């Protein structure tokens, strides 16, 4: 019924009589059908990406920076990394 209403071949009154249903439900079914029709062809999904927690991201960056600095210092101490390479544009 809603699909017939979307096609527009008949008025709501004619569809109501043809399907023996009041015109109000046909109009109510038609609206969500039109609204969700774009999704049928790969339109925009209603599920959005989860929000990004900036504080957690910054904390992780800090943690990884500390680990890298620690490991770099340890590799220099055991002679597996030259001190020239460890100087990052200082």
C-alpha positions in Angstrom: 0.0 0.0 0.0 2.7 2.4 0.9 4.6 1.6 -2.3 1.5 2.3 -4.3 1.2 5.6 -2.5 4.8 6.4 -3.3 4.3 5.6 -7.0 1.6 8.3 -7.1 -0.6 6.5 -9.6 -3.6 6.9 -7.4 -4.8 9.3 -4.7 -4.9 8.3 -1.0 -8.7 8.1 -1.3 -8.4 5.7 -4.2 -5.8 3.6 -2.5 -7.9 3.6 0.7 -10.9 2.3 -1.2 -8.8 -0.2 -3.2 -7.1 -1.7 -0.1 -10.0 -1.2 2.2 -7.9 0.7 4.7 -8.3 4.3 5.9 -6.1 6.9 4.2 -4.3 7.9 7.5 -2.3 4.6 7.8 -1.4 4.7 4.2 0.0 8.2 4.6 1.8 7.2 7.8 3.4 4.2 6.1 4.4 6.2 3.1 6.6 8.7 5.0 9.1 6.2 6.5 9.3 4.4 3.2 10.4 7.5 1.5 12.8 8.5 4.3 14.5 5.1 4.3 14.5 4.6 0.5 18.0 6.2 0.1 19.5 3.5 2.4 18.3 0.8 0.1 20.9 1.9 -2.5 23.9 2.3 -0.3 22.8 5.7 1.1 24.0 7.1 4.3 23.9 4.7 7.2 22.2 5.7 10.5 25.0 4.2 12.5 27.6 6.8 13.0 31.2 6.2 14.0 31.7 6.2 17.8 32.9 9.6 19.1 36.7 9.9 19.4 38.0 10.3 23.0 40.7 12.9 22.5 42.0 12.6 26.1 42.5 8.9 25.7 44.3 9.4 22.4 46.6 12.0 23.9 47.3 9.8 26.8 48.2 6.9 24.5 50.6 9.1 22.5 52.3 10.2 25.7 52.6 6.6 26.8 54.1 5.5 23.5 56.5 8.4 23.4 57.8 7.5 26.9 58.2 3.9 25.8 60.1 4.9 22.7 62.4 7.2 24.6 63.1 4.5 27.2 63.8 1.8 24.5 66.0 4.2 22.6 68.1 5.0 25.7 68.4 1.2 26.5 69.5 0.4 22.9 72.1 3.2 23.1 73.4 1.8 26.4 73.9 -1.7 25.0 75.5 -0.3 21.8 72.8 -1.4 19.4 71.9 2.2 18.4 74.3 5.0 17.6 74.0 8.3 19.4 74.0 10.1 16.1 70.7 8.5 15.1 69.2 9.2 18.5 69.6 13.0 18.0 66.3 14.0 16.5 67.2 17.3 15.0 68.2 18.8 18.4 
